[in-house]
Amino acid sequence: MLTFLDRFGAPHPQPGATHYSGQIGKHTLKWESHTEFVTYTIFDEGTAERPFDGETFKVFPQDWLDEAPGTRITSALIRVEESADDSGIAEKTQDWFVPESVAISRVLDDQLIIAADFRIDHHGHMRFAVFARPDSGHRRIGRVVQRLCEIETYKTMAMLALPRARALSGEVGRMDAQLSDLVGRLREGEAAIEETLEGLLTIGSELETMLARSAFRFGAQEAYEALVNQRISVLREERFGGLQTMAEFMMRRFDPAMRTCRSVQARMSALAVRAKGAGELLSTRVNVDRAAQNAELLHSMDARAAAQLRLQKTVEGLSVVAISYYALGLVSALLYPIGAEVGVSKEMVMAIAVIPVVALVWWMVRRVRKKLD
């Protein structure tokens, strides 16, 4: 901007300014800085002899254009003529624009007539024509010209989302098919948990990346689309000669592109919800499998406890036999002298003591176990 002004010796705007208006040579320059683009508007006195002469654009030096940062998004030539009636307007628009796509309408209560075909000419510019009544006034004409510039600028900025939407559409379709396959295999129980989880994590991370990278572009697209429709509505268009109005042209050419962008954005959001639902299904399946594993573990523990109980009973019986054997030896040793006095043999004394000793030992072991239980 400053380099351009220096070429004409024009004064600089204040530091931090977002707009500027000044004289450069025989032209008037208007500069505005927006959120993500800047606009340069050149006003020339009078009416060019040749309509939409590309030489007018040469006020911007080519070397300055080549060195300017960023990319030229759009440029437009707007021709303003005074017309007391409608005679000759139809013939001029048919000669200047492509008849199949020309849009023409009366605006602001038939104070002006605007026309365009929204096609780029061989010089690389859009072309608009404004036919003003003699009593329209400079301010009203200026507002209409400003609206045309805004419509073209915001339309172009909104269309920047279309290539992004087309690129994302293929990616969304691919991930949609992958997610459907994962959910189908999960329902049929064919997929391993680790493999399914890895697939869901991959889809989820890619979706989050896509949503994050496209959020600004699609958000800006919605804002620019609203501005385009608002700028057209304030013109209060009326039909001219049975031809399409600018609003009708936008409805046929601009709205489908915007619906495509909204459709891709909605598909990405819906796919993210589906991926989240698939993750919940996988979590449910993991919980069910874990419950089944816990049930098997409890059954195994019950079986081991039953085996230990049987083993404990076996050991208990052997313990009764072992303890009875040693107790019988002690009791027999105590009863041998008595048996000898009454004429009973040693073997008979031991045989008589077997049953009471075993019964006593068994009773004592049972009592000890009951106390422990």
Secondary structure by P-SEA (a helix, b strand, c coil): caaaaaaaccccccccccbbbbbcccbbbbbbbcccbbbbbbbbcccccccccccccccccaaaaaaccccccbbbbbbbbbbccccaaaaaaaacccccbbbbbbcccccbbbbbcccccccbbbbbbbbbcccccaaaaaaaaaaaaaaaaaaaaaacaaaaaaaaaaaaaaaaaaaaaaaaaaaaccccaaaaaaaaaaaaaaaaaaaaaaaaaaaaaaaaaaaaaaaaaaaccccccccccaaaaaaaccaaaaaaaaaaaaaaaaaaaaaaaaaaaaaaaaaaaaaaaaaaaaaaaaaaaaaaaaaaaaaaaaaaaaaaaaaaaaaaaaaaaaaaaacccaaaaaaaaaaaaaaaaaaaaaaaaaaac
